[in-house]
């Protein structure tokens, strides 16, 4: 768990970035820096979160309008990478299943021929071939 000083310093950094025209500071962004979920962050650092949000609100009222934070492309890239890997794995499974079906079909034909031979079954199609 980070110390109060570390959290205050990170909050000040987010506020400074906002003053410079950056994204509006949020508790989620602050908590993310310390790998803590927002609820836990509020439980341990409620006063710092309130201070940061109040200061940001004051800056927002006095300064430029709030800008949307840039979209986090890392999440999207990770999702695409994960889906591509899953697709590759599924294609491999399909190839394995196709090969098993081929082997089973060949074995079935061989066993059927052996059974018919032992039972004395004569296939008429073989005799009619010119």
C-alpha positions as CSV (number, residue, x, y, z in Angstrom):
1,X,0.0,0.0,0.0
2,X,1.5,3.4,-0.9
3,X,2.1,6.1,1.7
4,X,0.0,9.2,2.0
5,X,3.0,11.3,0.7
6,X,3.3,9.1,-2.4
7,X,-0.4,9.5,-3.1
8,X,-0.3,13.2,-2.5
9,X,2.6,13.5,-4.9
10,X,0.8,11.5,-7.6
11,X,-2.3,13.6,-7.1
12,X,-0.3,16.8,-7.5
13,X,1.3,15.4,-10.6
14,X,-2.2,14.7,-12.1
15,X,-3.3,18.2,-11.1
16,X,-0.2,19.8,-12.7
17,X,-0.9,17.8,-15.9
18,X,-4.5,19.1,-15.9
19,X,-3.2,22.7,-15.4
20,X,-1.0,22.2,-18.5
21,X,-4.0,21.2,-20.6
22,X,-4.0,17.5,-19.9
23,X,-6.8,15.2,-19.1
24,X,-9.1,15.9,-16.1
25,X,-7.7,14.0,-13.1
26,X,-9.7,11.2,-11.8
27,X,-9.6,8.9,-8.8
28,X,-9.5,5.9,-11.1
29,X,-6.4,7.2,-12.8
30,X,-4.7,7.9,-9.5
31,X,-5.6,4.5,-8.1
32,X,-4.4,2.8,-11.3
33,X,-0.9,4.3,-10.7
34,X,-0.7,2.2,-7.6
35,X,-2.5,-0.9,-8.9
36,X,-5.3,-0.4,-6.4
37,X,-9.0,-0.6,-7.3
38,X,-11.0,2.6,-6.8
39,X,-13.1,1.3,-3.9
40,X,-10.0,0.3,-1.9
41,X,-8.4,3.6,-2.8
42,X,-11.3,5.6,-1.5
43,X,-11.3,3.5,1.7
44,X,-7.7,4.4,2.5
45,X,-7.2,7.7,0.8
46,X,-10.6,9.5,0.9
47,X,-9.3,12.8,2.0
48,X,-6.6,12.9,-0.7
49,X,-9.2,11.9,-3.3
50,X,-11.6,14.7,-2.2
51,X,-8.8,17.2,-2.2
52,X,-7.7,16.3,-5.7
53,X,-11.3,16.4,-7.1
54,X,-12.0,19.7,-5.4
55,X,-8.8,21.2,-6.7
56,X,-9.5,19.9,-10.2
57,X,-13.0,21.2,-10.0
58,X,-11.7,24.7,-9.1
59,X,-9.1,24.6,-11.9
60,X,-11.9,23.4,-14.3
61,X,-14.1,26.3,-13.3
62,X,-11.3,28.8,-13.6
63,X,-9.5,27.4,-16.6
64,X,-10.2,25.7,-19.9
65,X,-13.0,23.3,-20.3
66,X,-12.5,19.7,-19.4
67,X,-11.0,17.5,-22.0
68,X,-11.7,13.9,-22.5
69,X,-8.8,11.7,-21.5
70,X,-7.1,10.0,-24.5
71,X,-8.4,6.6,-25.3
72,X,-6.3,3.7,-23.9
73,X,-5.3,1.8,-27.0
74,X,-3.3,-0.7,-25.0
75,X,-6.5,-2.5,-23.9
76,X,-7.8,-2.6,-27.4
77,X,-4.5,-3.9,-28.7
78,X,-4.4,-6.6,-26.0
79,X,-7.9,-7.7,-26.9
80,X,-7.1,-7.9,-30.6
81,X,-3.9,-9.9,-29.8
82,X,-5.8,-12.3,-27.5
83,X,-8.5,-12.8,-30.1
84,X,-5.9,-13.5,-32.8
85,X,-4.2,-16.0,-30.6
86,X,-7.5,-17.7,-29.8
87,X,-8.3,-17.8,-33.6
88,X,-4.9,-19.4,-34.3
89,X,-5.5,-22.0,-31.6
90,X,-9.0,-22.8,-32.9
91,X,-7.6,-23.3,-36.4
92,X,-5.0,-25.7,-35.1
93,X,-7.7,-27.7,-33.3
94,X,-9.8,-27.9,-36.5
95,X,-6.8,-29.2,-38.4
96,X,-6.2,-31.8,-35.7
97,X,-9.8,-32.9,-35.9
98,X,-9.7,-33.1,-39.7
99,X,-6.7,-35.4,-39.5
100,X,-8.4,-37.6,-36.9
101,X,-11.5,-37.9,-39.1
102,X,-9.4,-38.9,-42.1
103,X,-7.6,-41.6,-40.0
104,X,-10.9,-42.9,-38.6
105,X,-12.5,-43.0,-42.1
106,X,-9.5,-44.9,-43.5
107,X,-9.5,-47.3,-40.5
108,X,-13.3,-47.8,-40.9
109,X,-12.9,-48.7,-44.6
110,X,-10.1,-51.2,-43.8
111,X,-12.0,-52.8,-41.0
112,X,-15.2,-53.0,-43.0
113,X,-13.3,-54.7,-45.9
114,X,-11.7,-57.2,-43.4
115,X,-15.1,-58.0,-41.9
116,X,-16.7,-58.6,-45.3
117,X,-13.8,-60.8,-46.4
118,X,-14.1,-62.9,-43.2
119,X,-17.9,-63.1,-43.6
120,X,-17.6,-64.2,-47.2
121,X,-19.4,-61.2,-48.6
122,X,-18.7,-60.6,-52.3
123,X,-19.0,-57.1,-53.6
124,X,-20.8,-57.1,-57.0
125,X,-19.3,-53.8,-58.1
126,X,-15.8,-55.4,-58.3
127,X,-16.9,-58.2,-60.7
128,X,-18.7,-55.8,-63.1
129,X,-15.6,-53.8,-63.8
130,X,-14.3,-54.3,-67.4
